[in-house]
Amino acid sequence: MGRTYFNHGITGNGKMLATFTDKGELNRIFWPEPDFYQQINCISVGIKFDDSETRFLNENVWYTEQSYDGDSAILNTLFENSDYGLRINQQDFVLQDSDTLVRKYSIKNISDRELNIRTFLHTDFVTDQMNIRSGMIDFENNVAVIYNKLTAVAIGSQSKISKFQFGDDAKNAAKYDTLFGKDSISMTSDMGVKWELGICKPGETLEFNLYFCFANSINDSVKIFCDVVKEDVNSIYKNVKKYWKEFFKKLNSCSVGNEKIDDIYMKSLMVFKLFSNADTGAILAAAEIDENFSRCGRYGYCWPRDGVFIVKAFDICGMNDLAEKFFTVWAKNTQLSNGAWQQRYFLDGKLAPSWGIQIDEIASLIYGIKEHYESNRKYSFLEEMWPTVKSGLEFLINNIDEETGLPKASYDLWEERIGEHTYSAGSVVGALNAGIYIANELEIVEPFADIWREKSEKIKKAIEEQLWNKDEKRFYRGIKTRLNWWNCGTSEIELNQLGDKLEVASIDSTVDISILGLAVPFNVFDIKDEKIKKTVRDIEERLDGFPSGGYGRYEYDSYIGGNPWIISTLWLALYYLEAGEIEKGKELFVWAVKHTTNLGFLPEQIDKFSGEPAWVMQLAWSHAMFIIVLDKLKKISKEALNG
């Protein structure tokens, strides 16, 4: 069975990130960082209770329920089959002081007969020609080890291994209880292991625990296993639960008396913690879902754009130290010598696979530096970031199209088309104005602020002259854009310093939610400016109409079928709240609250027909927008949330 696109559940410790299906199957394990690298192809746990074949827990023969254990990252999955006479509770969690995933099982006999319980594990880890995974059984320590040059994973239990097999279709051998361990070391990670738990009488419960201990060497992984297996698993469980309770307690409380809202807030904090690198402050857009690029360009990286929105949420939640590291460590170290940033990066700051600079990301980082400073007024932070600000703005003002007065063509914020985009232009104005503010705060004597003010005013004027649709009385999405250009004329853009050019459409009149960026957050135009109001009117008319409610990204969006997005809907909600239209803003916020996953996470998209999550189960940007809108509503009044 191949991995699903959907990571329904998550747990981890900041170094290890484990994801799960809605059936409790371990879907992915990332280690030694939450983004790199993904270790497993499949891990299946099965149970045998009579003379029939092994029943794996990921098979569709079980009634399942899934929930988190209170305010913690301990994931509970209940499996029940009355015909089998079994009720199994699986608890998955990762230790905070050890890169160990614990899978804690309570197996209850709910039948009226004795059951002879045997458990099975099948594993298959990611391997390649240059880094072959191998497996071995350490009989002395009662543990199996899957290893390659970079990683060793010790896998075992308190129960004694009774059978094992490497290769030769180990999954099938586990299914039919025919494991045959002819080799105790093998050049494969295709492994089956069996444990005999014994007789379970009616009403009795047997306990069984699995430990996955990650390290850089076989000896280290086995040592971790030997240490952890000696501990009482219930004490380990209590310590993990205590850690999460203390983690949440240290952050800003957001109890508004609405159970669903409070739960999403806590889930947002969990996402931020599990997706972040504590050393660099960088955060994933989402845990990876599509390693083979089969339906998207992948999500398991840190984008400057997403990061700025998410870091604003960090500041609201009280994760200020992590927010500061995002700028002082990650952003500083990833900035190019010319002042720009590339599209996306790994959490440690190394460049990830990318397909083009996006002007709005560079501008957003500069704007975000100002926003973070305003949240804590830490003067030393501005002093440290001043060279970064200056270099970034130098890049932006040197990349203006002399013909239009707008920032030169780059990819749009949806990363789909090259052009001179309204959102990108607005972000550059926002960045320049942020630079002016920072220069004034630092009392910089050089005339940077004057230069940036002049550039900002010129770009704003170009937006009004080049991007205003006089016929339809709203802003274009952009000009000089690569798209199907029927009846709109053509133009050319320069692609690189070698002079390569591309024929593009003269105008892009598509209605797009991102045009709101001119007012929220970049404040190029006042929230009540008639141009903004008229643009919002068209957004209201053309980006809704989904049977399930909500707002889409833009007209004719076809990505994953073209659905309403949490980001789009909450972006419009934020506009309404800023404009004083409280009820409209609250209505859209409530829509987002009603469209979480079963575990309380905010996805990227909601299916336009069914109203179910359609893609990416935990999108960090969605959670950030929830926090930002919630914070705005709280400042208005708690009554706005509960009324």
N, C-alpha and C positions, 0 to 999 in steps of 0.2 A: 504493500500500500504506500503510495507516494505521500509526501507531506502536503497538508492542506495549506491554502493561502492564508487561512484565518488563525491567528494566535488569540484564542478566546481568553485564556488565563495567563498570568505572568507571575513569576516570583524571582528572587535573586538577592544579591547583596552589594551591588555596585560594580563588582568585577565579573560575577557570573550572572547571566540572564537566562532563565528557563521559560519556555512558552509551552502552552498546552492547548489541546483541542477541547471542544465542549464535551467530549466523552472522557476527559481526563488523561488522554494519551500525551506523553511527552513528545512534543512536536519539534522543538529546537533547543539546543543548549549553546549559548555563546560564552566563550572563555578564552583568554583571560580578561577580555573587556566585553562590555555589552554589545559591541558591534563587530568584534573579530576575535576568534573566528568561529563559525558555526560548526559544531563538532559531529552531529549525529545524522544518520539517514533515517533510522527508526529504532525505537525502543519499545518493546511490548511486554506486558506482564500478563500471565495467564494463571488459571487455577484449574486443578483437576480434583474432583470430589467423588468420582465413582469409576466405573470401568470404561466410560465413554471417553471421547477425545478431550483435550485441554480446551477450556473456554477462555479466550483472551479477552481482556477487559475493553478492548477497542472494538469488539464485535457488536453488531446491532441486536444482541440478544438480552441486553441489560436495560432496565429502567435506570436512568441516571438523573441526578440533581447535582448542581454545582454552586458553591458559594465561598466567600472568604470568611475566615474565622475572626469575626469581630473586625476591629480596626487593625488589621495586620495583613501581611502578604502571604499568609498561610492559606493555601488553596485546598478546599475540601471538595472531594467528588464522591458521591454516594452511588454505589452500584447495587441493584437488587434484581433478583429473579426468583419468584416464589416457586416456580417449577423445580429449580435447582435447590431451593431451600437455603439460599445464601443472601446475606446483606453484608456488603463490604464498604467500609469507609476508608478512603485514601486521602492522606494529608501530605501535601508537597510543600517543602520549605527549604531555604538555603541558610546555612549557618552564617553569622556575621563575622566570626573570627577565623573561619576556615572555608575554603572553596569546596564545600561539600553540600550536595543536594541530598536531602533525606526524603524518602518515600515511606510513610508510616501507614501500615495497613492494620485494620481491625476487621477480622473475618468472623461473622456471627452465623451460627447455624439456626435458621428460623424454620427448619423442618421438624418432623416428628421422628426422625431416624438419625443414626450416627453417620457422620461423614468422615471419610479418610482424606484429609486435605494435603495436597501437594501444590507447590507454587513453581512457576516457570518464568524465566526471563529470556527474551531474545533481544540481542543487540546487533546493530550494524552501524558503524561509524563512517564518517566521510573519509575517503582515502583518495590518493592520486598516484600516478606513476612515479613521481619524484619523492613522495612522502608516504610510503605504504604503511597502513595500519596493520598491526599484528596483535595477537592475543596470547595470553598464557594463564595458567592456573598456578597460584602460589599455595601449595597444599599446606605448608607449615602455618601460614597465616589465614587459611580458609578464605581466600579472596581471588577473584579473577582480575586480570589487568589487561586493558586495551591500551596500546602504546604506539607512538611513532617517535621521530626524532625530537619533536617539539613538546609533546604532551603525553602524559600517562594518566589513565583513569582507573583507579582501583574500585572494583564493584563487588559488594558483598553484603552479608547479613550476619546477625548473631547466630542464625541457624546454620548448620553444617551443610556444605555442598554435598549432594548425594550423586549427582550425575552432571556431565557437561559434554559439549561437543563443539568443535570449531569446523566451520565449513560444511560441505556436503548437505546443503539445505538444512541448516540448524533449526530454522523456524518450523519447518515441517516435522523434524524429529521431535521438537518440543511439543508440537500439537498432538502427536501420536505416542508420546512418552517412549520414544525409542532412542534417546540420546546415547551416544557411544563415544567415549573419550579416548580415542586411540592415540591422539597427540595432545600433550599438555602444553605445547607451545606451537603456534601456527602463524603463517603469514596471511591472516585474515582477521577481520573484526566481526565476521558473521559467527555469532556465538549463542549457544543455548545452555542454560544452567537450570538445575532442578534442586529444590529443597523439600524435604519431607517434614511436614508440620505435625502429622499424627492425627489421631482420632479426635473429632470435635462432636461432643454430645449435643442433643437438642437444647437450645437456649444458651449454649456456651459460646465464648468468643476466643479465638486464637489471635495472637499478635504476631506480626511479621514486618520487619523493617529492611529496606534496601538503602544502601549508601553509595553515592557516586562521588568519589574523592579525586579532585583534579590537582595535578602538580606538573612540574616540568621534567620530572624523572620518575622512573618506576619505584625507586627506593622511597622517595618523598611521598608519593601517592599511597604506597602501602603503609608507611608510618602514620600518615593522616588517618587512614582507615583503622589501623590498630588502636590509635588513641581514641577515636570517636566511638568505636564499637564497644569500648569498655564502659562508656558513660550510659547512664539511664536515659533512654530515649524520651521519656516523659519530662525529665529535667531539661533536656535539650530543647524540646518543644516549648516548655514554659519560658526558657531564656530567650528564644526567638520571639515569642509573643510579647515578652517584656520589652525587648529591644524596640519593636515597632510601636508599642504604646508610648515609650519615652521619646521616640523619634517624632511622632505626631504631636506630643505634648510640648515639645520645644518650639514648634512653629506656631504661626498665628492661627488662632481659633476662628472658625467661620460658622459657628452654630447659629442658624437662623430659625430654628424650630421647625424646619421642613425636612423630614427624614431623607427624602430622595436627594434634595439639594445638598444636604450635609454629607451624604454618602458619596456623591460625585466629587465633592471637594476633597474628601479623604482619598478617593481613588486617583484624583489628579496629583496629589502629593506623592502617592505611591509611584505613579508613572514617572514623575520628575526624578524621584530618587533612583529608580531602577534603570532609567534610560540615560543617566548622567555619568560622566567621568569626574570623580571627586577631585582629581588633581588638576584638570584643565578647565572644568566648568562647562565643557561642551555637552550637548544633549542630542540624542537621536530624534529624527522625525518620527520614527516608529521602529519597533523591532522588525527585522527583515521578514518579508513574506514571499518574495519572488526571486530566489537566487538565480534562476535561469533567464531572467528578463522576458518571461513569456507573455506578461500582460502589462508590464510597467517598467520604468527605469530604475526600480529598486528604491527602498525607503531607509535602509539601515545606515544612514550617514548623518552628519551635522551640516545643516545649511545656515549660512549667516542670516538669511531672511527669517526662517522659522525660529532660529535661535533668539533673535531680538524680541519677537512676540513672546516667546516662552520665558525669557529672562525677565521681562516685565512682570509676568505672573510669578516668577521666583520672588521678586521684590515684594509683591503684594502678600505672598504667603509667609514671608519671613526667611526665605532661603537666600539671604543677602550675600553671604560669603561666596556661595556657589555662583551667584549672579556676577559678582565682581571678578571672579576667576575667569568667567566666560570672556570678559574684555581684557583683563590684565595678563592673562596667560594665553588663552586660546586665540583670541582675535589678534593680539600683538604678535604672536609667533607665526600666525598663518598669513599675515599681511605680506604681499609681494613688495619687491623693492620699488615698484612704480606706484605704490599706494593702494593697489586694488586687492581684491580677494577673488579667488576662483569660486566656482559654483558650489562645491560641497567637499567635505573633508571627513576623514575618520576622526574619532573622538580624541585621539592623541595628537591631532594636528597634521597628520600626513595627508597629502592630497588624495582624494578618492576619484574613481572614474567619473569624468565630467564631460560636458559637451558644449561649454561656452560660458563666458563671463556674462553676468546679469547685473546691469547697472544698479538696479534697485537694491540688490544685496549689499553692495558697497555703501550706498547712501544710507541704507537702513542701519548698518553698524554704527555709522557716525551719529545718526539720530538716536540710536539706542544708548550711546555713551552719555548723551545729555539726559535722557530719560532716567537712566540708572542714577546719575548724580542727583537729580531732583528728588529721588526717593530717600536719599540718606545724607545729602549735603556734605559729602566727604571730600574736602578740598584736595587732599593728597591724591585722590583717585583722578581728578581732572589733570593735575600736574603730571601724573604718570602717563596719562593717555594723550596728552597734548601732541607729541610727535606723531602718534597714530592718526589723530584727527587732521592735523595739518597735511600729512602725506596723502591721506584718503581724499581730502577735498581738492588737493592739487591734481590728483588723477581725474576727478570729476570735472573740474573746470577746463581741463585740457582735452576733454572728450565731448565737445559740443559741435554739432553739425552747423557749419557756418551758413548753410542755405536756409535752415529752418529755425535756428536758435535753440533747438532742443538737444538733449543728450543723444549722442550717436546711437545707431541701431545696436540692440543687443537682444537677448532672449527676454520674453515677458515673465512675469512672476509665476505663471503656470508652466513655464519652461517648454512651450510648444511652438512659438513662432518668433522669428527675428523681426525687429522693427523699432520704430521710435514710439514708445508706448506712453500713454497718459499717466499710468500709475508710476512708471519709471521716472518720468519728468517730475511728477509731484514729489517723489521720494528724494530727488536731488535738491529740490527747493527746500524740503524739510531738513536735509542734511546741512545745506549751506546756512540756513537760519539757526540750526543747532550749533554750527561752528561759530557763528557770530556771538551767540549766547555764551559759549565756552570761553571764547577770547575775552569777552567783557568780564566774565567771572574771574578769570586769571589776570585781568588787567594787563593784557599783552599790549606792548607799546607799538610794535610793528603794525602797519595798516592792513592786516589780514581781514579784519572785520569789514573794513570799507570795501575791499576787493570782493569779498564774498557777498556783501549786500548788493553790490552792483550786479554781480552775476545772478543772484537770486531773483532780483527784480526783472532782469532780462528774460530769464527762463519763464517766469510767471507770465510775462507779456507774450512770450512765444506760445505758451499754453493757450492763452486767450485768443491769439490770432490764428494759430495753426490747428488747434485741436477742438475748437468750438464749432459744432455743427449748426450753422445758421438756419438751415431749412427745418431741422427737427428740434431745434432749441435744446440741445443737450451736447455733452462732450462726446467726441469720437473716442474709441478705445485706443486709436493710434493712427499714425501715418507711416508711409514707407514700410509696409508690413508684408511679410511673406504669407500669403493666403490665396485662396481662389478669388481672383479680382474681376469678376464679371461686372461690367458697366461702371467701373470706378477708376479707370486709367491706370497707368503704370509709371514707375519711377525706378531708380537704382540706388542701392546702398553699397558702401565699401565694406568688405568682410574682414580685411586684415591689412597689415602694413605693407604687404607686397602689392596691393592694389587690386586684388581680386574683387569682382563686383557681382551683384545678384539683382536680377529684375524682380521688382516687388510691386504690390498694389499701392496706389497713391494714398488711399485712405482705408481705414478699417472702422466701419461704423457699427460694429457689433456692440450690443449692450453687455457690459461686464461689471460684475460686482466690485471689481478692484478699482473702478473709477472713483468709488467712495473715498479712496486714499487721498484724494485732493483735499478732503475735509477731515477725515478720520483715518489715520492719525496725523497726517503731515501738515494740516492746517494751512494749506496754500490759499484756500478760500474759506471765508467764515462759514460756519455750519448753516447759517440762514441766508447765505448768498443765493440769489434767484437762479443762478446757473447750476448750483448744486441741487437746489430744490427740483428744478426741471429734470435734471439727470436722474434723481431719485424716483421721480414719477415714472420714468420709463423702466427703471429697474423693477419697480413694484408691478408694472404691467406685464413685463416680458420675461422675468426670471422666476415667477411663481407658476401656479397652475398645475402643480404636481398633485396627483390624488392623495399622496401621503403628507402633503404640506411642505413647508420650508422653501428655501430659495436656492437656485442653482448658481454656478459660477458665471456662466455667460450663455448667450443664445446659441443653440445648436451644439451644445457640448455633447460629445459622444463618448467620452472616457468612462469606461465601465458602464456604458449604457446611458449616460447622461442623467444624473440624479441630483436631488437637493443635497447640499453640503452643510455640515455643522458650521464650518468657518464662514461661509457666505451668509447663512441665516443670522449668526451672532454678530457678524460685521454690520449688517443692516440694523440689528437690535441696538448696537452701540451707537450708530448714527442717530437713531430715534431718541435714545436717552440723552445724548449730547444736545439734540435739538429741542428737548423738553417734551417730546411725545412719549410720555412714560408708559401709557397703556400699550401702545404699539410695540415698544421695546420689550416690555414684560411678556407680551403674548409670544414673541419670537423666542425669548429666553425659555419660557415654559415649554415651547415646542421642542427645543433642544434637550431639556431635562427629561421629557417623555420619550426621547428616542436614544436612550443609552442601550448598551448591550445588556444581556441578562446579568452580567456581573457588575454593571454600573460604570462601564467605561464609555467614553465618547469616541465613536468611529469617525472616519473621514466622510463617508457618504451614507445616506439612507435610501433604500430602494424606493423608487418613485411610486411603485404600486403597493407593495406589501407593507412598507413602513419599517422593515427590518434592516439592521446594519448591512451595508452592501459591500464595503471594502475597508480594510485596515481597521482592526478592532480597537486599537488604542493609538490615536493620532495625537502626538504631543501638542501640536498647534491647536487642535480642537479643544483640548483640555485648557490650554492657555487662554483661548478666547472665552471659554466658560468662566474662568477666574476673573478675567478683566471685566466682563459684563456683570458678573456677580458683585464685584467690588464697586462698580458704578451704581448698581441698584442698592447696595447697602448704604452707600453715601447719601442716596436720595432718602431712603427710610426702609426699615424692616417691613413696614406695612406694604411697601411696594412688592415685596417678595411673597407675603402671605395673604395679601388682600384679595 
